[in-house]
Amino acid sequence: MAPIEMIEQPIQTSSNHTSLRLCEGIASAMPLEHQVAGHVALLKLPETRVGKPLIPQELWFYERLNSSPIYQPLLSFIPAFFGTMQVRFREESLNQWIKMENAQSKSSKSSESWSEQMTTRAFSQMLAKGNLSRDYLILEDLTQKYRKPCIFDIKIGTRGYGDDADAEKKRRHILRCETTTSKTLGLRLCGQMVYQKDTHTFRKLNKIEGRDVTTESMKNYLCRFFDDGQQIRTDVLEEFITSLKTLLQIIRRGEAPFRFYSTSLLLIYEGAPDDHSPINFDVKIIDFAHTFLLDDSQSQVDGYAFGLGNLIHFFEEIYDENI
């Protein structure tokens, strides 16, 4: 693959880490501030790109997707892929990050963001193992174009493990499905942040809280994503409904010949006030570490279309109740 050119320029974050140079050769690499879910730490890079720790099966998916025009209908729902790169972190910077985070968490009344939690955990593991190099997938930064990104990460489907999972992993994921809305709805809320125009703050939900959402309370939590503190954004809802219906048609027509296990839908829209611009939004499928080809003897089961259909149904109900 061609090398990826990085332009060194400062990146602003909400934390006090902008002076740290975390990586060799990439002065502006920082944790992605707007990460709302996931169990790995994402790295914000120059040129509107994000680094995600490389998992071979996910790399296979992105390379496969870009290898043939038969996958063209699905491409608009997948983050752009720019290749891979190896990043070497600076030991002194990782130690300083962890020290600053620990001090900040003790002095602040607010809890750490999900991004900060995942980053601190990742840096601690790297230091403990003595391995400061990591391979990354380079993807587009979907939040870059938004001033106040409202973000929703929703796990889709009724199966959370891949074909390569061992017995213990299968047991854990089956139990999680059985005890959450993944079983009843094919949906589980993993993370959410919504800009509130009245208070100029973000209201957030993390994946631990998302596991406590019930079948009965699901619509209320979905509705919160469109509540900006002043109104329910039915204009945004309408755009999402149209886009999700297109995705569901692609799945049902067999134009997405993959089995998506434990993938999420990432929904984003602009929360900053602007009455004169077109609605800015994105609908993307993310997290392909457990994605496999769908062969001729299989059908798209395990609840992906089931969960996507339920999400559309909830959104339509919320829209009808608020127009």
C-alpha positions as CSV (number, residue, x, y, z in Angstrom):
1,M,0.0,0.0,0.0
2,A,1.1,3.6,-0.6
3,P,2.5,5.4,2.4
4,I,0.0,7.8,4.1
5,E,1.2,11.4,4.2
6,M,0.7,13.1,7.6
7,I,0.7,16.8,8.0
8,E,1.8,17.9,11.4
9,Q,-0.6,20.4,12.9
10,P,-2.1,20.9,16.4
11,I,-5.4,19.2,17.2
12,Q,-7.6,20.7,19.8
13,T,-9.1,18.4,22.5
14,S,-11.2,18.9,25.6
15,S,-8.4,17.6,27.8
16,N,-5.1,19.2,28.7
17,H,-3.0,16.9,26.6
18,T,-2.4,19.1,23.5
19,S,1.2,19.6,24.3
20,L,2.0,15.8,24.4
21,R,3.6,14.2,21.4
22,L,2.3,10.7,21.7
23,C,3.7,9.1,18.6
24,E,7.0,9.1,16.8
25,G,6.7,11.1,13.5
26,I,3.1,12.2,14.0
27,A,3.1,15.4,16.1
28,S,-0.6,15.9,16.1
29,A,-1.9,12.3,16.8
30,M,-4.3,12.4,19.7
31,P,-7.2,10.2,21.0
32,L,-10.4,10.8,19.2
33,E,-12.4,13.1,21.4
34,H,-15.8,12.1,20.1
35,Q,-15.6,8.3,20.6
36,V,-18.8,7.2,22.3
37,A,-18.4,3.4,22.3
38,G,-16.1,0.5,21.4
39,H,-13.5,-1.4,23.4
40,V,-10.4,0.0,21.6
41,A,-9.0,3.5,21.6
42,L,-9.3,5.4,18.4
43,L,-6.5,7.8,17.3
44,K,-7.2,11.1,15.7
45,L,-4.8,11.8,12.8
46,P,-4.3,14.7,10.4
47,E,-6.0,15.0,7.1
48,T,-9.5,14.1,8.6
49,R,-8.4,10.5,9.3
50,V,-8.7,8.2,12.2
51,G,-6.5,5.2,13.3
52,K,-8.2,2.1,14.6
53,P,-6.1,-0.8,16.0
54,L,-5.8,-3.3,13.2
55,I,-7.6,-6.6,13.5
56,P,-6.9,-9.0,10.6
57,Q,-10.5,-9.9,9.9
58,E,-11.5,-6.2,9.7
59,L,-8.6,-5.5,7.4
60,W,-9.8,-8.4,5.2
61,F,-13.3,-6.9,5.1
62,Y,-12.1,-3.4,4.0
63,E,-9.8,-4.8,1.3
64,R,-12.5,-7.2,0.1
65,L,-15.1,-4.4,-0.1
66,N,-12.8,-2.2,-2.2
67,S,-11.8,-5.1,-4.5
68,S,-14.9,-5.4,-6.7
69,P,-17.7,-3.3,-8.1
70,I,-20.3,-5.8,-6.9
71,Y,-20.0,-4.2,-3.4
72,Q,-20.7,-0.7,-4.8
73,P,-24.3,-0.4,-3.3
74,L,-22.8,-0.9,0.2
75,L,-19.9,1.5,-0.1
76,S,-21.9,4.7,0.8
77,F,-22.7,3.1,4.2
78,I,-19.1,2.2,5.0
79,P,-16.3,4.6,6.3
80,A,-13.7,5.3,3.6
81,F,-10.6,3.2,4.0
82,F,-7.1,4.6,3.3
83,G,-4.8,1.7,4.1
84,T,-2.7,0.7,7.1
85,M,0.2,2.1,9.0
86,Q,2.4,1.2,12.0
87,V,2.5,3.8,14.9
88,R,5.2,3.8,17.5
89,F,4.2,5.5,20.8
90,R,6.6,7.4,23.1
91,E,6.9,5.8,26.5
92,E,7.3,9.1,28.4
93,S,4.2,10.6,26.8
94,L,2.1,7.6,27.6
95,N,3.2,7.8,31.2
96,Q,2.5,11.5,31.3
97,W,-1.0,11.0,29.8
98,I,-2.0,8.4,32.4
99,K,-0.6,10.6,35.2
100,M,-2.6,13.6,33.9
101,E,-5.8,11.6,33.5
102,N,-5.5,10.2,37.0
103,A,-5.0,13.7,38.5
104,Q,-7.9,15.1,36.4
105,S,-10.3,12.3,37.4
106,K,-9.5,12.9,41.1
107,S,-10.0,16.7,40.9
108,S,-13.0,16.8,38.5
109,K,-16.6,16.2,39.5
110,S,-17.5,14.9,36.0
111,S,-16.6,11.3,35.0
112,E,-14.1,10.5,32.3
113,S,-15.4,10.4,28.8
114,W,-15.5,7.0,27.0
115,S,-12.6,8.1,24.8
116,E,-10.5,8.9,27.9
117,Q,-11.4,5.6,29.6
118,M,-10.4,3.5,26.5
119,T,-7.3,5.5,25.9
120,T,-6.0,5.2,29.5
121,R,-6.7,1.4,29.4
122,A,-4.9,1.0,26.0
123,F,-1.9,3.0,27.1
124,S,-1.6,1.1,30.4
125,Q,-1.7,-2.2,28.6
126,M,1.0,-1.1,26.1
127,L,3.3,0.0,28.9
128,A,2.7,-3.2,30.9
129,K,3.5,-5.3,27.9
130,G,6.5,-3.2,26.9
131,N,5.2,-3.1,23.3
132,L,5.0,0.5,22.1
133,S,4.3,-0.2,18.4
134,R,0.8,-0.8,17.1
135,D,-0.7,-1.4,13.6
136,Y,-3.6,0.7,12.6
137,L,-6.4,0.8,10.0
138,I,-6.6,4.3,8.5
139,L,-10.3,5.4,8.1
140,E,-12.1,8.6,7.5
141,D,-12.9,10.7,10.6
142,L,-16.7,10.8,10.3
143,T,-17.0,13.6,13.0
144,Q,-14.5,16.0,11.4
145,K,-17.1,18.0,9.4
146,Y,-19.4,18.6,12.4
147,R,-19.1,21.5,14.8
148,K,-21.4,19.9,17.5
149,P,-21.6,16.2,16.4
150,C,-24.6,14.3,17.8
151,I,-23.5,10.6,17.7
152,F,-25.3,7.3,18.3
153,D,-23.7,3.9,18.3
154,I,-26.2,1.1,18.0
155,K,-25.3,-2.6,17.9
156,I,-27.4,-4.4,15.3
157,G,-28.4,-8.1,15.2
158,T,-29.0,-11.0,17.6
159,R,-25.6,-12.6,17.4
160,G,-22.4,-11.0,18.9
161,Y,-19.7,-13.5,18.0
162,G,-18.0,-14.6,14.8
163,D,-17.3,-17.9,13.2
164,D,-13.9,-18.0,14.8
165,A,-15.1,-17.6,18.4
166,D,-14.1,-20.2,21.0
167,A,-16.6,-21.8,23.3
168,E,-16.1,-19.4,26.2
169,K,-16.5,-16.3,23.9
170,K,-19.7,-17.8,22.4
171,R,-21.0,-18.4,25.9
172,R,-20.4,-14.8,27.0
173,H,-21.9,-13.3,24.0
174,I,-24.9,-15.5,24.0
175,L,-25.5,-14.6,27.6
176,R,-25.2,-10.9,26.8
177,C,-27.7,-11.2,24.0
178,E,-30.1,-13.1,26.2
179,T,-30.0,-10.5,28.9
180,T,-30.3,-7.4,26.8
181,T,-32.5,-6.0,24.0
182,S,-30.2,-7.7,21.4
183,K,-32.5,-10.8,21.7
184,T,-35.9,-9.1,21.7
185,L,-35.2,-6.3,19.3
186,G,-31.9,-7.0,17.5
187,L,-30.8,-3.6,18.9
188,R,-28.5,-2.6,21.8
189,L,-27.5,0.9,22.6
190,C,-23.7,1.3,23.0
191,G,-23.1,5.0,23.2
192,Q,-24.8,8.3,22.6
193,M,-23.9,12.0,22.8
194,V,-26.5,14.8,21.9
195,Y,-25.8,18.5,21.9
196,Q,-28.3,20.4,24.1
197,K,-29.0,23.9,22.7
198,D,-30.5,25.1,25.9
199,T,-27.5,24.3,28.1
200,H,-24.7,24.2,25.5
201,T,-23.6,20.9,26.8
202,F,-23.6,17.3,25.5
203,R,-26.0,14.7,27.1
204,K,-24.3,11.3,27.1
205,L,-25.0,7.6,27.5
206,N,-22.3,4.9,27.5
207,K,-22.5,1.2,26.7
208,I,-22.8,0.1,30.3
209,E,-25.9,2.2,30.7
210,G,-27.1,1.0,27.3
211,R,-27.2,-2.6,28.5
212,D,-29.9,-1.6,31.1
213,V,-32.2,-0.3,28.4
214,T,-35.3,-2.5,28.1
215,T,-37.6,-3.4,25.3
216,E,-40.2,-1.1,26.9
217,S,-37.8,1.9,27.4
218,M,-36.0,1.5,24.0
219,K,-38.2,4.0,22.1
220,N,-37.7,6.7,24.8
221,Y,-33.9,6.3,24.6
222,L,-34.0,6.5,20.8
223,C,-36.1,9.6,21.0
224,R,-33.5,11.3,23.3
225,F,-31.1,11.2,20.4
226,F,-33.3,13.7,18.5
227,D,-34.1,15.9,21.5
228,D,-31.8,19.0,21.5
229,G,-33.3,20.5,24.6
230,Q,-35.6,22.7,22.6
231,Q,-37.4,20.4,20.2
232,I,-37.4,16.9,18.7
233,R,-35.5,17.1,15.4
234,T,-38.0,15.5,13.1
235,D,-36.2,17.0,10.1
236,V,-33.1,14.8,11.0
237,L,-35.4,11.8,11.8
238,E,-36.9,12.0,8.3
239,E,-33.4,11.9,6.7
240,F,-32.4,8.9,8.9
241,I,-35.5,6.9,8.1
242,T,-35.0,7.4,4.3
243,S,-31.3,6.4,4.5
244,L,-32.0,3.3,6.8
245,K,-34.7,2.1,4.5
246,T,-32.2,2.2,1.6
247,L,-29.8,0.2,3.6
248,L,-32.4,-2.4,4.5
249,Q,-33.3,-2.8,0.9
250,I,-29.6,-3.4,0.1
251,I,-29.5,-6.1,2.8
252,R,-32.8,-7.8,1.7
253,R,-31.8,-7.8,-2.0
254,G,-28.6,-9.6,-1.2
255,E,-26.4,-6.7,-2.4
256,A,-24.4,-6.9,0.9
257,P,-23.1,-10.5,0.7
258,F,-21.7,-10.5,4.2
259,R,-22.7,-11.8,7.6
260,F,-22.4,-8.8,9.9
261,Y,-21.9,-10.1,13.5
262,S,-21.4,-7.5,16.3
263,T,-21.3,-4.6,13.9
264,S,-22.8,-1.2,14.9
265,L,-24.7,1.5,13.1
266,L,-23.1,4.9,13.7
267,L,-25.6,7.8,13.3
268,I,-24.3,11.3,13.2
269,Y,-25.9,14.7,12.7
270,E,-25.0,18.4,13.2
271,G,-26.3,19.7,16.5
272,A,-25.0,23.2,16.2
273,P,-27.8,25.8,15.4
274,D,-28.0,26.6,11.7
275,D,-31.3,27.4,10.1
276,H,-29.9,28.1,6.6
277,S,-27.8,25.0,5.7
278,P,-28.9,21.6,4.5
279,I,-29.1,18.9,7.1
280,N,-25.7,17.4,7.6
281,F,-25.9,13.7,8.7
282,D,-24.2,10.3,8.2
283,V,-25.4,6.7,8.5
284,K,-22.4,4.2,8.6
285,I,-21.9,0.6,9.5
286,I,-18.8,0.2,11.6
287,D,-16.8,-2.5,13.5
288,F,-16.1,-5.5,11.1
289,A,-13.9,-7.7,13.2
290,H,-16.6,-10.4,13.1
291,T,-17.8,-10.0,9.5
292,F,-17.7,-13.0,7.1
293,L,-18.7,-13.7,3.5
294,L,-22.3,-14.9,2.9
295,D,-22.0,-18.0,0.7
296,D,-24.7,-19.5,-1.5
297,S,-25.9,-21.9,1.1
298,Q,-26.5,-19.2,3.7
299,S,-29.0,-16.4,4.2
300,Q,-28.7,-13.1,6.1
301,V,-30.0,-14.5,9.4
302,D,-28.9,-13.8,13.0
303,G,-31.1,-10.7,13.2
304,Y,-29.4,-8.0,11.2
305,A,-32.4,-7.2,9.0
306,F,-34.7,-7.9,12.1
307,G,-32.8,-5.2,14.1
308,L,-32.6,-2.7,11.3
309,G,-36.3,-3.1,10.6
310,N,-37.1,-2.5,14.3
311,L,-35.0,0.6,14.4
312,I,-36.8,2.0,11.4
313,H,-40.1,1.2,13.0
314,F,-39.2,3.0,16.2
315,F,-38.0,6.0,14.3
316,E,-41.2,6.2,12.3
317,E,-43.3,6.0,15.5
318,I,-41.2,8.8,17.0
319,Y,-41.6,10.9,13.9
320,D,-45.4,10.4,13.7
321,E,-45.7,11.4,17.4
322,N,-43.8,14.6,17.0
323,I,-44.7,16.1,13.6
